[in-house]
Amino acid sequence: MSHEELTVRAVAPDALARVIGDAPHDTFTVTDANRRSLSERLGAVATDRHRRIDAWLVERGGRPATPFSWSPTAARRILGNGALRRLARSRAVTLRDAARDEIDDLLSRAATGHQRAGSLGAWLANRHPAELALVHAGAVDWAGSLADVAASLAADWTVASADAYYDVERARTTLRARRDLVIGRGDAVVRVRGGVPRSSAGPGLRADLAAATFADPEGRAPRRYVGVWPDAGVILAVDGTDANVRAGARDLVRAAIVVSCPGDRLAA
């Protein structure tokens, strides 16, 4: 295992707090030269359409997944995160109520024409009550897991308002960094996933770190980017170092090459 990665089996209640508390104080900051270099490298990978590259694609070696479609599983993170944000604003509601309010808001927006075709709200508007009940249950379950993770933190946290996105200049490429909890003023970021981590989880987490760093207006890397798999009781963290940000950027470029040239085996 590389010293750039830290794996902890979360057998102690304070495991996540210790992982974040032990993060180094000195982190990497990308420069204009770094941004130009990334733009040139991705711009050199031809594409006939705009592409989005993220950690999930990196973990799959650039092989695209099946076409996306909404489902209770696909909707649970968006709705669950929104529910926990509501709960943080008003302690008077329960997670079940907050999740229901999230769904009702999207349904109301869809009914008034404020949800585009293909959006979550538009999909929800065409579900039967029994299907909406499954969506609601999934959102509550996700929000509960995220609340449990947040409860183990010693530092102040907020639920991320959205994932981080970076549009790479002149490359027809957007980088996406998944984030669920933001610690302090972005000192650390926590990403939560179901199931168990794959062997490619480390590169995926570095890809998230790189995308989040480039997306930051000042180019500052989080001190530590943390992946949590509550089902498996596993925490994986990468530090915001020059080496990790650069490694993540290289893997994002490699994924772009495979997406654009599936038969190409050239290394970036």
Buried (B, 14 or more C-beta within 10 A) or exposed (E): EEEEBBBBEBEEEEBBBBBBBEBEEEBBBBEEEBBEBBBEBBBEBEBEEEBEBBBBBBBBEBEBEEEEEBEBEBBBBBBBBBBBBBBBEEEEBEBBBBBBBBBEEBBEBBEEEEBEEEBBBBBBBEBEEEBBEBBBBBBBBBBBBBBEBBEBBEEEBBBBEEBBBBEBEEBBBBBBBBBBBBBEEBBBBBBBBBEEBEEBBBBBBBBBBBBBBBBBEEBBBBBBBBBBBBEBEBBBBBBBBEBBBBBBBBBBBBBBBBBBBEEEEEEB
